[in-house]
Amino acid sequence: NDRTFYVGAPSGGLWKSTDAGVNWIPLSDQLPQIGVSGIAIDPKNSNIIYIATGDDDARDTYSVGVLKSTDGGASWNKTGLDFSTNNRISNEIYIHPEDSNILWVSTNIGFYKSTDAGATWVNTRSVNIMDFKLKPGDPNTIYAVSSSLFYKSTDGGDSFDVISSGLPADSSLRQVLDVTEANPEVVYVLSVNSDQSFKGLYKSTDSGANFVKTGQEDNFFDGVQTWFNLALTVSPVDENMVFIGEIAVWRSSDAGDTFERK
């Protein structure tokens, strides 16, 4: 049903629209924690929804783990990933496109995987994972980033290797990544310096084995808020069309060699 939307706010809860965004209702007012930084909808049963709780950017709200609904968000229950301390953060969450029992979620204390629809979880990489994506068409291949490192898994997140070829050797403040259905072999990583300036956009054309820095060299960010608002997305039909969000939105049509402010 493409008229049903869910939106999560990092300190404002989960919202649902059933009329393509004209009207909205809150779904999390009665929950112990209303911050939502990740949403996953079961592709085989759209009444089953998982949310990764808390504010993954500014930490205005803390994470209580992953919550699950089986009735389209009308009610919620805890899963096996249940944080009891107030310094936990969770962000991205995905469901395996073919096996709804398999889920992944990234947190500030590690990358977690469930194979039983959220009943239990295993921490397969104990590091602050700030972003991750599944390779289009191959959910066994997973890409993830911490603030300074890039990780790749080829066994569905059970283990990860650190990939450094072509990526910056010095530390970064933050990194985000994205993939595109236009070319499943392509991976982009956006990195920022410790002073929150633009470090570089890096592109891989061999499924994350090697990266090349794109042509954009100068810092074009408008401020010093990349610790808080940093976003990257790639067109699903054009691997060279890249968008970066900081205070403004910037677009590249040449795979990051040049950007224009939009």
Rosetta silent file (secondary structure, phi, psi, omega in degrees, C-alpha in Angstrom):
SEQUENCE: NDRTFYVGAPSGGLWKSTDAGVNWIPLSDQLPQIGVSGIAIDPKNSNIIYIATGDDDARDTYSVGVLKSTDGGASWNKTGLDFSTNNRISNEIYIHPEDSNILWVSTNIGFYKSTDAGATWVNTRSVNIMDFKLKPGDPNTIYAVSSSLFYKSTDGGDSFDVISSGLPADSSLRQVLDVTEANPEVVYVLSVNSDQSFKGLYKSTDSGANFVKTGQEDNFFDGVQTWFNLALTVSPVDENMVFIGEIAVWRSSDAGDTFERK
SCORE:     score description
SCORE:     0.000 S_00000001
   1 L     0.000  101.689 -174.047    0.000    0.000    0.000 S_00000001
   2 L   -79.831    5.880  174.392    1.974    2.961   -1.271 S_00000001
   3 L   -98.037   -1.719  178.193   -0.305    5.449    0.499 S_00000001
   4 L  -100.711  120.256 -179.178    0.854    4.328    3.939 S_00000001
   5 E  -118.482  148.621  168.972    3.902    6.184    5.250 S_00000001
   6 E  -125.774  135.926  178.309    5.854    5.967    8.495 S_00000001
   7 E  -130.287  132.947  177.251    8.141    8.759    9.687 S_00000001
   8 E  -110.080  136.264  175.695   10.420    8.673   12.717 S_00000001
   9 E  -111.916  137.549 -173.032   11.639   11.773   14.548 S_00000001
  10 L   -62.791  -25.201  172.551   14.752   11.518   16.753 S_00000001
  11 L  -136.392   21.409 -177.096   12.991   13.131   19.705 S_00000001
  12 L  -130.682   10.833  170.553    9.433   13.332   18.395 S_00000001
  13 E    87.683 -172.741 -179.529    8.261    9.780   17.973 S_00000001
  14 E  -106.356  135.848 -176.982    6.799    7.648   15.200 S_00000001
  15 E  -126.899  148.271 -177.487    4.068    8.961   12.910 S_00000001
  16 E  -131.502  137.375  172.685    1.809    7.189   10.402 S_00000001
  17 E  -124.033  137.743  176.848   -0.163    8.408    7.404 S_00000001
  18 L  -113.659    8.173  179.360   -2.626    6.269    5.460 S_00000001
  19 L  -129.779   42.593  175.680   -3.502    8.919    2.866 S_00000001
  20 L    60.389   34.612  172.064   -0.105    9.568    1.283 S_00000001
  21 L    93.998    2.955  179.338    0.947   12.165    3.839 S_00000001
  22 L   -71.401  -43.979  179.264   -2.143   14.383    4.003 S_00000001
  23 L  -128.343  152.166 -176.284   -2.917   13.459    7.609 S_00000001
  24 L  -135.896  146.768  173.924   -0.770   11.925   10.337 S_00000001
  25 E  -126.683  143.795  177.498   -1.330   10.154   13.646 S_00000001
  26 E   -80.621  142.162 -177.792    1.260    9.569   16.407 S_00000001
  27 L  -114.939   -2.402 -170.312    2.034    5.951   17.257 S_00000001
  28 L  -127.027   14.990 -175.557    4.487    6.263   20.128 S_00000001
  29 L   -62.168  -26.817 -176.922    2.994    8.648   22.692 S_00000001
  30 L   -97.876    6.225 -179.069    2.603    5.853   25.242 S_00000001
  31 L   -84.949  153.805  179.942    6.051    4.363   24.799 S_00000001
  32 L   -66.951  -20.838  178.463    8.795    4.812   27.417 S_00000001
  33 L  -143.580  124.218 -172.157   11.025    6.366   24.779 S_00000001
  34 L  -103.002   -3.819  176.955    9.673    8.176   21.721 S_00000001
  35 L   -67.812  136.811 -179.340   12.856    8.877   19.754 S_00000001
  36 E  -135.772  119.789  179.521   12.980    6.927   16.475 S_00000001
  37 E  -115.118   -7.080  178.323   16.033    6.841   14.190 S_00000001
  38 E  -151.096  142.321 -179.915   15.299    3.718   12.134 S_00000001
  39 E  -133.979  134.876  175.102   12.211    1.982   10.735 S_00000001
  40 E  -133.593  129.367  179.493   11.925   -1.427    9.056 S_00000001
  41 E  -110.913  129.463 -178.953    8.721   -2.852    7.565 S_00000001
  42 L   -61.662  121.430 -178.299    8.449   -6.569    6.912 S_00000001
  43 L   -68.101  -15.057 -179.804    8.262   -6.981    3.099 S_00000001
  44 L  -100.993  -13.359  179.349    6.074  -10.053    3.509 S_00000001
  45 L  -154.432   99.627 -172.007    3.669   -8.616    6.123 S_00000001
  46 L   -72.023   -4.803  173.469    3.353   -4.835    6.294 S_00000001
  47 L   -79.204  -14.326  179.931    1.658   -4.995    9.697 S_00000001
  48 L   -95.261  119.482 -175.409    5.005   -6.052   11.196 S_00000001
  49 E  -133.541  139.939  173.501    7.207   -3.033   11.916 S_00000001
  50 E  -118.391  142.577  174.211   10.440   -2.610   13.848 S_00000001
  51 E  -126.294  138.189  171.113   11.818    0.678   15.146 S_00000001
  52 E   -93.319  117.358 -168.282   15.328    1.496   16.307 S_00000001
  53 E   -90.224  158.748  176.322   14.761    3.902   19.177 S_00000001
  54 L    99.733  172.823 -179.881   16.612    7.030   20.278 S_00000001
  55 L  -102.680  110.365 -174.179   18.335    9.985   18.640 S_00000001
  56 L   -83.525   -4.573  179.873   21.395    8.792   16.735 S_00000001
  57 L  -103.192  -66.404 -174.001   22.706   12.312   16.012 S_00000001
  58 L   -97.698   -8.145 -179.490   22.373   14.662   18.992 S_00000001
  59 L    60.628   35.019  174.444   21.359   12.076   21.620 S_00000001
  60 L   -68.494  -26.035  171.814   18.417   14.167   22.749 S_00000001
  61 L  -130.739  146.989 -179.166   16.704   10.864   23.455 S_00000001
  62 L   -95.508  164.956 -177.781   18.371    7.593   24.384 S_00000001
  63 L   -92.489  137.150  169.848   17.718    4.153   22.918 S_00000001
  64 L  -104.509   14.814  178.986   15.749    1.441   24.656 S_00000001
  65 L   100.824 -149.008 -179.213   16.674   -0.956   21.863 S_00000001
  66 E  -106.667  130.232  175.499   14.431   -2.304   19.120 S_00000001
  67 E  -109.310  154.416 -174.848   10.646   -2.363   19.491 S_00000001
  68 E  -131.819  137.978  172.696    8.264   -4.438   17.377 S_00000001
  69 E  -120.796  141.117  175.767    4.651   -4.018   16.278 S_00000001
  70 L  -114.550    7.962 -178.400    2.515   -6.713   14.646 S_00000001
  71 L  -131.792   40.050  175.956   -0.554   -4.530   14.099 S_00000001
  72 L    68.426   24.999  176.680    0.699   -1.691   11.952 S_00000001
  73 L    94.368    1.011 -179.866    2.017    0.347   14.847 S_00000001
  74 L   -68.476  -32.811  177.463   -1.109    0.333   17.030 S_00000001
  75 L  -142.804  159.305 -173.347    0.780   -1.436   19.832 S_00000001
  76 L  -136.016  148.612  176.426    4.419   -2.208   20.573 S_00000001
  77 E  -134.073  154.707  174.801    6.451   -4.837   22.377 S_00000001
  78 E   -68.293  152.620  168.688   10.079   -5.169   23.368 S_00000001
  79 L  -107.198 -171.950  178.887   12.376   -7.420   21.383 S_00000001
  80 L   -70.752  -14.470  175.815   15.444   -9.214   22.645 S_00000001
  81 L   -94.799   93.757 -171.258   17.508   -6.056   22.062 S_00000001
  82 L  -128.296  100.674 -178.320   16.448   -4.168   25.178 S_00000001
  83 L   -83.023  135.490 -178.962   18.812   -1.475   26.439 S_00000001
  84 L  -109.949   -9.317  178.445   18.512   -0.556   30.111 S_00000001
  85 L  -104.127  157.022 -171.208   21.165    2.182   30.317 S_00000001
  86 L   -94.000   16.303  177.320   20.722    5.721   29.041 S_00000001
  87 L  -112.946   21.387  179.625   23.908    5.990   26.969 S_00000001
  88 L   -97.093  144.497  178.861   22.830    3.670   24.170 S_00000001
  89 L  -132.834  136.293  172.220   22.133    4.824   20.616 S_00000001
  90 E  -128.939  154.860 -177.113   20.655    2.867   17.702 S_00000001
  91 E  -137.430  -94.087 -175.382   20.111    4.035   14.140 S_00000001
  92 E   -71.982  145.536  174.244   19.717    2.033   10.922 S_00000001
  93 E  -144.426  136.889 -178.996   17.637   -1.155   10.896 S_00000001
  94 E  -136.554  152.052  173.505   16.934   -3.529    7.993 S_00000001
  95 E  -110.435  139.488  175.347   15.005   -6.741    7.355 S_00000001
  96 L   -57.352  129.514 -175.476   16.297   -9.402    4.996 S_00000001
  97 L   -66.318  -17.617 -177.922   14.255   -8.985    1.784 S_00000001
  98 L  -116.105  -21.589 -178.896   13.659  -12.741    1.456 S_00000001
  99 L  -128.879  101.775 -173.351   13.777  -14.061    5.037 S_00000001
 100 L   -70.582   -7.213  176.052   11.780  -11.948    7.482 S_00000001
 101 L   -78.083  -16.349 -175.434   13.343  -13.694   10.470 S_00000001
 102 L  -100.133  125.676  177.352   16.684  -11.996    9.774 S_00000001
 103 E  -134.452  156.555  174.848   17.225   -8.413   10.913 S_00000001
 104 E  -134.450  144.338  174.841   20.205   -6.125   11.407 S_00000001
 105 E  -144.230  142.616  178.259   20.549   -2.962   13.484 S_00000001
 106 E  -104.531  142.136 -178.045   23.493   -0.657   14.120 S_00000001
 107 E  -140.321  173.669  179.089   24.186    0.872   17.526 S_00000001
 108 L   -79.227   -2.401  174.943   26.906    2.808   19.323 S_00000001
 109 L  -118.844    8.145  175.245   28.054   -0.405   21.011 S_00000001
 110 E   148.527  173.195  177.989   28.003   -2.688   17.992 S_00000001
 111 E   -98.777  123.567 -174.953   26.328   -4.247   14.991 S_00000001
 112 E  -112.297  144.609  177.167   23.519   -6.627   15.971 S_00000001
 113 E  -130.701  138.945  174.064   21.896   -9.448   14.021 S_00000001
 114 E  -121.559  140.234  176.360   18.749  -11.455   14.749 S_00000001
 115 L  -117.000    9.355 -178.647   17.727  -14.680   13.013 S_00000001
 116 L  -133.629   43.426  175.405   14.467  -15.217   14.921 S_00000001
 117 L    59.206   35.293  173.836   12.425  -12.092   14.130 S_00000001
 118 L    92.539   -2.063 -179.058   13.938  -10.072   16.941 S_00000001
 119 L   -65.599  -41.959  176.893   13.566  -12.534   19.803 S_00000001
 120 L  -134.206  156.200 -178.187   17.341  -12.734   20.281 S_00000001
 121 L  -136.694  149.267  176.694   20.244  -10.715   18.952 S_00000001
 122 E  -123.159  131.519  175.633   23.990  -11.264   18.549 S_00000001
 123 E   -83.848  109.147 -174.565   26.569   -8.460   18.554 S_00000001
 124 E   -97.060  -10.948  175.796   28.815   -9.391   15.634 S_00000001
 125 E  -152.343  108.470 -173.796   31.056   -6.296   15.663 S_00000001
 126 L   -85.869   77.853  178.372   31.590   -4.368   18.883 S_00000001
 127 L  -152.236  157.853  179.272   32.216   -0.884   17.523 S_00000001
 128 L   -72.144   97.861  178.950   30.159    2.285   17.107 S_00000001
 129 L   -87.134  117.671 -173.944   28.524    1.661   13.714 S_00000001
 130 L   -94.156  -17.443 -179.315   27.199    4.992   12.448 S_00000001
 131 E  -167.479  147.334  172.714   25.646    3.812    9.179 S_00000001
 132 E  -154.180  157.253  179.536   25.218    0.625    7.146 S_00000001
 133 E  -142.636  150.867  172.363   23.602   -0.560    3.933 S_00000001
 134 E   -89.290  141.876  175.506   22.774   -3.872    2.259 S_00000001
 135 E   -67.492  128.989  179.486   24.156   -4.466   -1.214 S_00000001
 136 L   -56.557  126.634  178.709   21.262   -4.288   -3.710 S_00000001
 137 L    81.620   -3.938 -178.166   20.289   -7.807   -4.766 S_00000001
 138 E  -146.069   80.372 -176.456   22.708   -9.445   -2.320 S_00000001
 139 E   -68.972   -7.446  173.135   21.725   -9.056    1.357 S_00000001
 140 E   -75.116  -17.533  176.900   24.625  -11.266    2.421 S_00000001
 141 E   -99.975  119.489 -176.129   26.925   -8.376    1.518 S_00000001
 142 E  -126.947  134.266  176.006   26.704   -5.569    4.061 S_00000001
 143 E  -109.676  140.861 -179.808   28.679   -2.323    4.187 S_00000001
 144 E  -145.634  156.159  177.016   29.128   -0.361    7.406 S_00000001
 145 E  -134.650  142.568  162.751   31.080    2.630    8.690 S_00000001
 146 L   -97.971 -164.391 -179.591   32.287    3.862   12.032 S_00000001
 147 L   -64.236  -29.965 -174.481   33.603    7.404   12.385 S_00000001
 148 L  -130.347   -9.824 -173.745   36.858    6.490   10.619 S_00000001
 149 L  -121.241  153.995  175.440   36.668    2.935    9.264 S_00000001
 150 E  -113.712  132.780 -177.950   34.792    1.099    6.507 S_00000001
 151 E  -120.590  147.400  176.193   33.638   -2.473    7.077 S_00000001
 152 E  -134.937  134.517  174.684   32.406   -5.142    4.685 S_00000001
 153 E  -118.957  139.588  175.787   30.645   -8.419    5.409 S_00000001
 154 L  -117.429    8.634 -179.808   30.007  -11.177    2.859 S_00000001
 155 L  -124.977   37.447  175.640   28.298  -13.593    5.239 S_00000001
 156 L    70.651   26.928  177.064   25.185  -11.656    6.178 S_00000001
 157 L    87.920    6.173  177.747   26.783   -9.682    8.981 S_00000001
 158 L   -71.578  -30.406  177.494   28.226  -12.622   10.918 S_00000001
 159 L  -149.200  159.082 -178.093   31.720  -11.182   10.460 S_00000001
 160 L  -135.313  146.318  171.007   33.295   -8.034    9.016 S_00000001
 161 E  -111.291  145.520  173.841   36.585   -7.087    7.388 S_00000001
 162 E   -84.753  127.236  178.030   38.075   -3.602    7.522 S_00000001
 163 E  -109.246  128.344 -177.411   38.621   -2.183    4.019 S_00000001
 164 L  -124.023  -10.009 -174.124   41.118    0.657    3.676 S_00000001
 165 L   -61.542  113.671  177.725   42.146    0.724    0.007 S_00000001
 166 L    87.621   -7.472 -179.841   41.633    4.265   -1.287 S_00000001
 167 L   -94.471  159.035 -176.018   39.992    5.540    1.900 S_00000001
 168 L   -63.206  139.752 -178.631   41.553    8.195    4.168 S_00000001
 169 L   -84.419  -26.085 -179.707   44.212    6.895    6.536 S_00000001
 170 L   -85.993  167.245 -174.432   43.727    9.612    9.154 S_00000001
 171 L   -73.040  152.709  177.193   40.792    9.748   11.512 S_00000001
 172 L  -119.359  159.418  175.028   37.462   11.317   10.602 S_00000001
 173 L   -76.684  -39.778 -175.242   34.778   12.900   12.721 S_00000001
 174 E  -161.235  151.092  174.647   31.966   11.066   10.973 S_00000001
 175 E  -138.282  147.977  170.547   31.181    8.969    7.920 S_00000001
 176 E  -133.952  164.616 -177.558   28.009    7.960    6.094 S_00000001
 177 E  -144.757  165.261  173.163   27.543    5.712    3.071 S_00000001
 178 E  -156.602  161.171  177.829   25.085    4.742    0.371 S_00000001
 179 E  -127.842  175.362 -178.885   24.535    2.258   -2.454 S_00000001
 180 L  -146.582  139.791  175.375   22.386    2.312   -5.585 S_00000001
 181 L   -68.514  -18.491  179.186   20.234   -0.146   -7.493 S_00000001
 182 L   -63.354  -30.126  176.399   21.514    1.474  -10.694 S_00000001
 183 L  -155.153   99.748 -176.013   24.782   -0.403  -10.158 S_00000001
 184 L   -60.699  -15.658  179.846   24.977   -2.830   -7.205 S_00000001
 185 L   -81.125  -11.292 -174.418   28.783   -2.782   -7.343 S_00000001
 186 L   -88.881  134.901  172.990   28.925    0.915   -6.455 S_00000001
 187 E  -134.999  134.060  174.012   29.442    2.161   -2.896 S_00000001
 188 E  -112.636  140.826  173.049   29.933    5.785   -1.837 S_00000001
 189 E  -126.509  126.749  176.465   31.451    6.914    1.478 S_00000001
 190 E  -105.715  128.803 -176.035   31.241   10.533    2.641 S_00000001
 191 E  -126.980  145.089  177.631   33.800   11.575    5.258 S_00000001
 192 E  -124.297  151.306 -179.498   34.287   14.786    7.257 S_00000001
 193 L   -75.345  170.837 -179.946   37.325   16.140    9.078 S_00000001
 194 L   -64.706  -24.190  176.595   37.663   16.623   12.812 S_00000001
 195 L   -89.160   11.814  176.008   36.912   20.346   12.331 S_00000001
 196 L    74.287   12.889  175.473   33.621   19.292   10.620 S_00000001
 197 L   -86.438  165.049 -179.936   34.784   20.353    7.157 S_00000001
 198 E   -66.075  119.706  175.922   34.404   18.247    4.021 S_00000001
 199 E   -90.152  -45.740  179.614   37.134   15.596    3.868 S_00000001
 200 E   166.110  159.594  171.859   36.032   13.803    0.715 S_00000001
 201 E  -111.639  129.377 -173.884   33.584   11.621   -1.155 S_00000001
 202 E  -120.816  137.046 -175.891   34.938    8.189   -2.037 S_00000001
 203 E  -123.641  135.220  172.239   33.541    5.809   -4.644 S_00000001
 204 E  -113.329  138.659  175.574   33.989    2.076   -5.090 S_00000001
 205 L  -115.416   11.359  179.582   33.001    0.265   -8.281 S_00000001
 206 L  -130.173   44.650  174.853   33.979   -3.210   -7.073 S_00000001
 207 L    60.765   40.425  173.471   31.585   -3.773   -4.187 S_00000001
 208 L    81.022   10.475  178.321   33.650   -1.960   -1.594 S_00000001
 209 L   -77.516  -36.953 -179.594   36.986   -3.680   -2.213 S_00000001
 210 L  -141.562  149.514  179.798   38.722   -0.498   -3.379 S_00000001
 211 L  -126.982  154.811  173.238   37.826    3.193   -3.333 S_00000001
 212 E  -130.130  133.470  177.197   38.865    6.254   -5.297 S_00000001
 213 E   -70.608  132.247  179.621   38.462    9.809   -3.994 S_00000001
 214 L   -74.746  174.018 -168.002   36.197   11.827   -6.256 S_00000001
 215 L   -73.226  -19.888 -178.448   37.294   15.140   -7.727 S_00000001
 216 L   -66.722  120.786 -177.521   35.693   17.494   -5.216 S_00000001
 217 L  -112.346  -39.050 -172.414   38.505   18.804   -3.006 S_00000001
 218 L   -76.484  148.983  173.581   37.374   22.110   -1.496 S_00000001
 219 L   -72.168  117.599 -179.807   35.245   22.390    1.628 S_00000001
 220 L  -114.725    7.342  178.583   31.833   23.563    0.442 S_00000001
 221 L   -69.413  152.812 -174.621   29.856   23.032    3.653 S_00000001
 222 L   -88.530  -16.891 -175.416   28.041   26.060    5.076 S_00000001
 223 L  -157.574 -156.027 -179.257   28.769   25.552    8.754 S_00000001
 224 L  -124.327   60.358  179.676   30.030   23.235   11.450 S_00000001
 225 L  -124.464   20.577 -178.434   27.096   20.900   11.977 S_00000001
 226 L   -70.101  -18.142  173.271   28.275   17.748   10.256 S_00000001
 227 L   -65.224  -23.323 -172.982   28.418   16.028   13.659 S_00000001
 228 L  -109.517  -52.338 -176.782   24.627   16.465   13.693 S_00000001
 229 L  -121.324   97.477  177.255   23.212   16.726   10.192 S_00000001
 230 L  -137.259  123.863 -175.627   25.122   14.788    7.561 S_00000001
 231 E  -139.460  149.642  178.758   23.339   12.839    4.840 S_00000001
 232 E  -143.103  132.102  173.469   24.236   11.050    1.616 S_00000001
 233 E  -146.383  150.321 -177.925   21.998    9.463   -0.985 S_00000001
 234 E  -120.821  140.793  178.451   22.496    8.190   -4.528 S_00000001
 235 L   -57.270  138.496  177.326   19.917    8.071   -7.294 S_00000001
 236 L   -75.825   -7.690 -178.466   18.449    4.572   -7.762 S_00000001
 237 L  -120.094   -5.634 -178.780   18.580    5.000  -11.560 S_00000001
 238 L  -144.366  107.143 -175.340   21.839    6.942  -12.060 S_00000001
 239 L   -66.009  -16.207 -178.811   24.966    5.904  -10.157 S_00000001
 240 L   -93.917   -5.401  179.896   26.595    9.275  -10.872 S_00000001
 241 L   -93.899  108.619 -172.909   23.785   11.384   -9.354 S_00000001
 242 E  -123.539  138.467  177.271   24.752   11.997   -5.730 S_00000001
 243 E  -120.591  135.271  176.009   23.139   14.211   -3.091 S_00000001
 244 E  -120.567  133.505  176.631   24.804   15.437    0.103 S_00000001
 245 E  -114.532  127.211  170.896   22.915   17.064    2.935 S_00000001
 246 L  -130.266 -115.186  169.120   24.528   19.313    5.546 S_00000001
 247 L   -76.438  -41.773  173.759   22.899   22.677    6.284 S_00000001
 248 L  -104.015  176.455  173.859   22.101   22.926    2.567 S_00000001
 249 E  -109.352  133.507 -178.470   21.588   20.182   -0.026 S_00000001
 250 E  -121.909  142.304 -177.368   24.240   19.714   -2.705 S_00000001
 251 E  -124.228  138.141  171.650   23.942   17.712   -5.922 S_00000001
 252 E  -121.746  135.901  175.847   26.543   16.122   -8.162 S_00000001
 253 L  -108.447    4.940 -178.895   25.758   14.686  -11.571 S_00000001
 254 L  -126.808   40.313  174.863   29.307   13.495  -12.216 S_00000001
 255 L    62.559   30.130  173.969   29.873   11.047   -9.364 S_00000001
 256 L    94.625    5.081  177.764   31.181   13.682   -6.968 S_00000001
 257 L   -71.668  -36.507  176.043   33.709   15.494   -9.122 S_00000001
 258 L  -138.619  152.729  177.822   31.686   18.721   -8.840 S_00000001
 259 L  -130.914  149.580  172.911   28.710   19.796   -6.690 S_00000001
 260 E  -126.582  140.480  179.683   26.095   22.486   -7.000 S_00000001
 261 E   -76.058  136.013 -177.778   24.023   23.895   -4.171 S_00000001
 262 L  -112.113    0.000    0.000   20.290   23.268   -4.544 S_00000001
